[in-house]
Structures are given as structure tokens and as C-alpha cells.
């Protein structure tokens, strides 16, 4: 494991330099770094809170994808796969989540652009939108989180191993096939109809 700060360009360069030095290539990147801003009303959100989320969720994802893309383009055999973690917020927001939701919508556009630009280099790019995997980021859901109708409700979660299996499925496809977009979520979470 090589620790890296996705918001620091030098750290990202060092990470991928280490990967190239130790392994000679990158076959799969799972772009999974993410953060939230505090769930405050939109009008109370600070610019620093906004920029912090954008730096990790969008700029950091871009920096890692670009570094992997460069290696995949030039390695032999050429190509590889980039899997971006979008989140179900790439499709529907939660209350008081403007920075997170905006960045996850942007991830969708970036994923499609990378998929298109990567074709000529045998680089496949897809997105997985995850809803309520049981991780530290979703721990608050067991106590209740705001819903679109103003209620606070406990939301079900799913085992993170189920997400891992979905990512492995995407990662192990031959480069001639690509899952452009996959949504995986806790079956009973309030997703369908949210918003």
C-alpha cells in the first residue's frame, strides 16, 4: 500500500511513479476517494466546504484517472480499465448535499469523456454508483439521516463485500467489454422515489 493525498498533484505523481517502478504497469484503477461537506442548508455552505469536496471527489478523481490513463496508454500491452465511484448521488441528491451531489454528477460526465477518449488506447472506463454500503461514511445512517420529506429515518445498508464483488466483476471483464454504469444499493433503501 502506498499512502497518497489525491488533492496533491505531487503525491499523485509519486503514487503512480511508485506503481510504475514496482509493477511496470497499471491494469485497473478503482477511483474511490470521497468526502462530504457538513449537511448544512445550501445558503450556509461555505466556499471552503465546497472547495474541499470538489478537491477530493472531482479534482482528485481526475488526477488519478489522468495518471493511470497516461501509464495505460504507453504500456505494453497497451490499455487498462478505470472504474470511478460515482454514488447514487450522481443520479439523485440527498437533502443538504450540494457539493457531494454536484461532484458526483460531474464524475458521470468525466467517466463518459474518459471512456470515449480511451477507446483508441484500449482504455475502458465505467462508473459504479453505490448506495448505502456499510462503511464509516454511512455509519450515521444507523441513527437516522434526513429524508427529502423532512423526516429523519434510519436507512438500511449492505455489506461492503457485495460492492467489492461488483467492482471485481467490472474489473475482470476483457477490455473489449465495458460496464459503462452500474448501480448497486441496499435493496430496501429509500432510493427509488427519492428526491
C-alpha contacts under 8 A as a table, 3 or more apart, distances in Angstrom:
res1	aa1	res2	aa2	distance
2	X	15	X	6.54
3	X	15	X	7.67
4	X	11	X	5.52
4	X	12	X	6.37
4	X	15	X	6.36
5	X	8	X	5.51
5	X	11	X	5.75
5	X	12	X	6.76
6	X	9	X	7.07
6	X	11	X	6.96
6	X	12	X	5.90
6	X	33	X	7.63
6	X	56	X	6.37
6	X	59	X	7.96
6	X	60	X	4.51
6	X	61	X	7.29
6	X	63	X	7.13
6	X	64	X	7.07
7	X	55	X	5.65
7	X	56	X	5.73
7	X	59	X	6.94
7	X	60	X	5.13
8	X	11	X	5.26
8	X	12	X	6.40
8	X	60	X	7.89
9	X	12	X	5.13
9	X	13	X	6.19
9	X	63	X	7.03
10	X	13	X	5.06
10	X	14	X	6.10
11	X	14	X	5.05
11	X	15	X	6.13
12	X	15	X	5.03
12	X	16	X	6.32
12	X	63	X	6.97
12	X	64	X	6.48
12	X	67	X	7.62
13	X	16	X	5.38
13	X	17	X	5.92
13	X	67	X	7.13
14	X	17	X	4.95
14	X	18	X	6.06
15	X	18	X	5.22
15	X	19	X	6.33
16	X	19	X	4.88
16	X	20	X	6.05
16	X	67	X	6.60
16	X	68	X	7.22
17	X	20	X	5.13
17	X	21	X	6.03
18	X	21	X	4.99
18	X	22	X	6.02
19	X	22	X	5.27
19	X	23	X	5.65
19	X	24	X	6.90
19	X	25	X	7.09
19	X	26	X	7.37
20	X	23	X	5.41
20	X	24	X	4.33
20	X	25	X	5.37
20	X	26	X	7.29
20	X	71	X	7.76
21	X	24	X	5.66
23	X	26	X	7.63
24	X	75	X	7.95
25	X	71	X	6.61
25	X	72	X	7.01
25	X	75	X	6.27
26	X	29	X	7.28
26	X	68	X	6.58
26	X	71	X	6.61
26	X	72	X	6.15
26	X	80	X	6.80
27	X	72	X	7.11
27	X	79	X	7.23
27	X	80	X	4.53
27	X	81	X	6.12
28	X	80	X	5.83
28	X	81	X	4.76
28	X	82	X	5.75
28	X	83	X	7.55
28	X	171	X	6.58
29	X	65	X	7.45
29	X	68	X	6.91
29	X	81	X	6.41
29	X	82	X	4.78
29	X	83	X	6.07
30	X	82	X	6.15
30	X	83	X	4.81
30	X	84	X	6.05
30	X	85	X	7.42
31	X	61	X	6.06
31	X	64	X	7.17
31	X	65	X	7.29
31	X	82	X	7.28
31	X	83	X	6.01
31	X	84	X	4.76
31	X	85	X	5.97
32	X	61	X	7.85
32	X	84	X	6.61
32	X	85	X	5.30
33	X	56	X	6.70
33	X	57	X	6.57
33	X	60	X	7.67
33	X	61	X	7.27
34	X	53	X	7.75
34	X	56	X	5.94
34	X	57	X	5.05
35	X	53	X	5.93
35	X	56	X	6.66
35	X	57	X	6.61
35	X	100	X	7.48
36	X	53	X	6.07
36	X	97	X	7.81
36	X	99	X	7.50
36	X	100	X	5.80
37	X	49	X	5.73
37	X	50	X	7.04
37	X	52	X	7.74
37	X	53	X	6.41
37	X	97	X	7.37
37	X	99	X	6.88
37	X	100	X	7.15
38	X	49	X	7.83
39	X	95	X	7.61
39	X	96	X	4.97
39	X	97	X	6.08
40	X	44	X	6.23
40	X	45	X	6.25
40	X	96	X	5.55
40	X	97	X	7.87
41	X	44	X	5.39
41	X	45	X	6.59
41	X	96	X	5.34
42	X	45	X	5.36
42	X	96	X	6.10
42	X	97	X	7.92
42	X	98	X	6.87
45	X	49	X	6.59
45	X	50	X	7.10
46	X	49	X	5.19
46	X	50	X	6.36
47	X	50	X	5.01
47	X	51	X	6.02
48	X	51	X	5.09
48	X	52	X	6.01
49	X	52	X	5.19
49	X	53	X	6.54
50	X	53	X	5.51
50	X	54	X	6.33
50	X	99	X	5.48
51	X	54	X	5.00
51	X	55	X	5.93
52	X	55	X	5.18
52	X	56	X	6.60
53	X	56	X	5.44
53	X	57	X	5.81
53	X	58	X	7.79
53	X	99	X	6.17
53	X	100	X	6.50
53	X	103	X	7.64
54	X	57	X	5.36
54	X	58	X	5.21
54	X	59	X	6.27
54	X	99	X	6.95
54	X	100	X	7.83
54	X	103	X	6.15
55	X	58	X	6.01
55	X	59	X	4.90
55	X	60	X	5.87
56	X	59	X	6.00
56	X	60	X	4.75
56	X	61	X	6.96
57	X	60	X	6.01
57	X	61	X	5.99
57	X	100	X	7.61
57	X	103	X	6.07
57	X	104	X	7.29
58	X	61	X	5.11
58	X	62	X	6.07
58	X	103	X	5.70
58	X	104	X	7.64
58	X	106	X	7.15
58	X	107	X	6.51
59	X	62	X	4.98
59	X	63	X	6.11
60	X	63	X	5.08
60	X	64	X	6.25
61	X	64	X	5.35
61	X	65	X	6.03
61	X	84	X	7.65
62	X	65	X	5.12
62	X	66	X	5.94
62	X	110	X	7.82
63	X	66	X	5.21
63	X	67	X	6.20
64	X	67	X	5.16
64	X	68	X	6.15
65	X	68	X	5.16
65	X	69	X	5.89
65	X	82	X	6.89
66	X	69	X	4.93
66	X	70	X	6.16
67	X	70	X	5.29
67	X	71	X	6.56
68	X	71	X	5.23
68	X	72	X	6.03
68	X	82	X	7.83
69	X	72	X	5.05
69	X	73	X	5.95
69	X	80	X	7.99
69	X	118	X	7.70
69	X	123	X	7.38
70	X	73	X	5.28
70	X	74	X	6.51
71	X	74	X	5.40
71	X	75	X	5.97
72	X	75	X	5.42
72	X	78	X	5.89
72	X	79	X	4.74
72	X	80	X	5.58
72	X	121	X	7.76
72	X	123	X	6.99
73	X	78	X	5.76
73	X	79	X	5.76
73	X	121	X	5.50
73	X	122	X	7.72
73	X	123	X	7.44
74	X	78	X	6.24
75	X	78	X	4.89
75	X	79	X	7.19
76	X	79	X	7.95
78	X	121	X	6.71
78	X	122	X	6.58
79	X	121	X	5.77
79	X	122	X	4.38
79	X	123	X	4.68
79	X	124	X	7.78
79	X	175	X	7.79
80	X	122	X	6.61
80	X	123	X	4.83
80	X	124	X	6.37
80	X	175	X	7.06
81	X	123	X	5.56
81	X	124	X	4.74
81	X	125	X	5.67
81	X	171	X	6.82
81	X	175	X	7.30
82	X	123	X	7.49
82	X	124	X	6.29
82	X	125	X	4.64
82	X	126	X	6.51
83	X	125	X	5.75
83	X	126	X	5.04
83	X	127	X	5.46
83	X	128	X	7.05
83	X	167	X	7.84
83	X	170	X	7.74
83	X	171	X	7.56
84	X	107	X	7.40
84	X	111	X	6.85
84	X	125	X	7.61
84	X	126	X	6.30
84	X	127	X	4.68
84	X	128	X	6.33
85	X	127	X	5.80
85	X	128	X	5.16
85	X	129	X	6.09
85	X	130	X	7.32
86	X	89	X	7.41
86	X	90	X	5.83
86	X	104	X	5.26
86	X	105	X	7.59
86	X	107	X	5.98
86	X	108	X	6.70
86	X	127	X	6.01
86	X	128	X	5.77
86	X	129	X	4.78
86	X	130	X	7.13
87	X	90	X	5.57
87	X	91	X	7.92
87	X	104	X	6.51
87	X	128	X	6.93
87	X	129	X	3.91
87	X	130	X	4.63
87	X	131	X	6.28
88	X	91	X	5.45
88	X	92	X	6.33
88	X	93	X	7.92
88	X	129	X	4.90
88	X	130	X	5.64
88	X	131	X	5.52
88	X	183	X	7.09
89	X	92	X	4.82
89	X	93	X	4.94
89	X	94	X	7.10
89	X	100	X	7.45
89	X	101	X	5.19
89	X	104	X	6.17
89	X	105	X	7.35
89	X	129	X	7.83
90	X	93	X	7.49
90	X	101	X	6.11
90	X	102	X	7.66
90	X	103	X	7.87
90	X	104	X	4.52
90	X	105	X	4.38
90	X	106	X	7.82
90	X	107	X	7.56
90	X	108	X	6.85
90	X	129	X	7.17
91	X	105	X	7.01
92	X	101	X	7.68
92	X	194	X	6.90
92	X	195	X	6.12
93	X	97	X	6.64
93	X	98	X	7.71
93	X	101	X	5.70
93	X	194	X	7.90
93	X	195	X	6.29
94	X	97	X	5.67
94	X	101	X	7.77
94	X	146	X	7.71
94	X	147	X	7.01
94	X	148	X	6.84
94	X	195	X	7.06
95	X	146	X	6.54
95	X	147	X	6.61
95	X	148	X	6.00
97	X	100	X	5.52
97	X	101	X	5.84
98	X	101	X	5.19
98	X	102	X	5.82
99	X	102	X	5.22
99	X	103	X	6.15
100	X	103	X	5.34
100	X	104	X	6.18
101	X	104	X	5.16
101	X	105	X	6.19
102	X	105	X	5.20
102	X	106	X	6.24
103	X	106	X	4.91
103	X	107	X	6.17
104	X	107	X	4.90
104	X	108	X	6.65
105	X	108	X	5.31
105	X	109	X	6.94
106	X	109	X	5.19
106	X	110	X	6.21
107	X	110	X	4.97
107	X	111	X	5.88
108	X	111	X	5.11
108	X	112	X	6.34
108	X	127	X	7.13
109	X	112	X	5.25
109	X	113	X	6.22
110	X	113	X	5.03
110	X	114	X	6.09
111	X	114	X	5.20
111	X	115	X	6.09
111	X	125	X	6.21
111	X	126	X	6.16
111	X	127	X	6.51
112	X	115	X	5.01
112	X	116	X	6.21
112	X	125	X	7.40
112	X	126	X	7.53
112	X	180	X	7.82
113	X	116	X	5.15
113	X	117	X	6.04
114	X	117	X	5.07
114	X	118	X	5.65
114	X	124	X	7.97
114	X	125	X	6.18
115	X	118	X	5.23
115	X	119	X	6.39
115	X	123	X	7.12
115	X	124	X	5.58
115	X	125	X	4.59
115	X	126	X	6.99
116	X	119	X	5.63
117	X	120	X	6.93
118	X	121	X	5.34
118	X	122	X	6.20
118	X	123	X	4.53
118	X	124	X	6.27
118	X	125	X	7.54
119	X	122	X	5.18
119	X	123	X	5.65
119	X	124	X	6.67
120	X	123	X	7.53
122	X	175	X	6.71
123	X	175	X	7.24
124	X	175	X	6.29
124	X	177	X	7.99
124	X	178	X	6.25
125	X	178	X	7.19
125	X	180	X	6.84
126	X	178	X	6.76
126	X	179	X	5.66
126	X	180	X	4.23
126	X	181	X	5.72
127	X	179	X	7.58
127	X	180	X	6.00
127	X	181	X	4.80
127	X	182	X	6.39
128	X	167	X	7.55
128	X	181	X	5.77
128	X	182	X	4.76
128	X	183	X	5.84
128	X	184	X	7.41
129	X	181	X	7.44
129	X	182	X	6.02
129	X	183	X	4.59
129	X	184	X	6.27
130	X	133	X	6.94
130	X	163	X	7.45
130	X	183	X	5.98
130	X	184	X	5.12
130	X	185	X	5.70
131	X	157	X	7.93
131	X	183	X	7.74
131	X	184	X	6.23
131	X	185	X	4.23
131	X	186	X	6.38
132	X	138	X	6.32
132	X	155	X	7.86
132	X	156	X	7.08
132	X	157	X	4.76
132	X	158	X	6.30
132	X	185	X	6.08
132	X	186	X	5.97
132	X	189	X	7.57
133	X	138	X	6.95
133	X	157	X	5.36
133	X	158	X	4.86
133	X	159	X	5.90
133	X	160	X	5.18
133	X	163	X	7.20
133	X	185	X	7.18
133	X	186	X	7.14
134	X	137	X	7.92
134	X	138	X	5.99
134	X	139	X	6.91
134	X	157	X	5.36
134	X	158	X	5.66
134	X	159	X	5.64
134	X	160	X	5.74
135	X	138	X	5.41
135	X	139	X	6.31
135	X	160	X	7.03
136	X	139	X	5.17
137	X	140	X	7.57
138	X	141	X	5.59
138	X	142	X	7.92
138	X	157	X	7.97
139	X	142	X	5.97
139	X	143	X	7.88
140	X	143	X	5.48
140	X	144	X	6.40
140	X	145	X	6.82
141	X	144	X	4.87
141	X	145	X	5.58
141	X	153	X	7.85
141	X	154	X	5.48
141	X	155	X	5.35
141	X	156	X	7.41
141	X	157	X	7.90
142	X	154	X	5.39
142	X	155	X	6.42
142	X	156	X	7.40
143	X	153	X	7.73
143	X	154	X	5.73
144	X	152	X	5.43
144	X	153	X	4.41
144	X	154	X	3.86
144	X	155	X	6.61
145	X	152	X	5.07
145	X	153	X	5.46
145	X	154	X	6.31
145	X	155	X	7.45
146	X	150	X	6.23
146	X	151	X	5.82
146	X	152	X	4.49
146	X	153	X	6.54
147	X	150	X	5.39
147	X	151	X	5.33
147	X	152	X	5.92
147	X	153	X	6.79
148	X	151	X	7.39
148	X	194	X	6.66
148	X	195	X	5.77
155	X	189	X	5.74
155	X	190	X	7.31
156	X	186	X	6.31
156	X	188	X	6.36
156	X	189	X	5.51
157	X	185	X	7.88
157	X	186	X	5.27
157	X	189	X	7.34
158	X	162	X	7.24
158	X	185	X	7.06
158	X	186	X	4.95
159	X	162	X	5.61
159	X	163	X	7.32
160	X	163	X	5.14
160	X	164	X	6.36
161	X	164	X	4.84
161	X	165	X	6.25
162	X	165	X	5.22
162	X	166	X	6.51
163	X	166	X	5.09
163	X	167	X	6.29
163	X	184	X	7.06
164	X	167	X	5.09
164	X	168	X	6.09
165	X	168	X	5.02
165	X	169	X	6.15
166	X	169	X	5.06
166	X	170	X	6.43
166	X	184	X	7.85
167	X	170	X	5.12
167	X	171	X	6.05
168	X	171	X	4.88
168	X	172	X	6.00
169	X	172	X	5.47
169	X	173	X	6.63
170	X	173	X	5.82
170	X	178	X	7.29
170	X	179	X	6.25
173	X	176	X	7.92
173	X	177	X	6.21
173	X	178	X	7.01
174	X	177	X	5.70
174	X	178	X	7.92
175	X	178	X	6.82
179	X	182	X	6.78
185	X	189	X	7.34
186	X	189	X	5.48
190	X	193	X	7.14
190	X	194	X	6.24
191	X	194	X	5.11
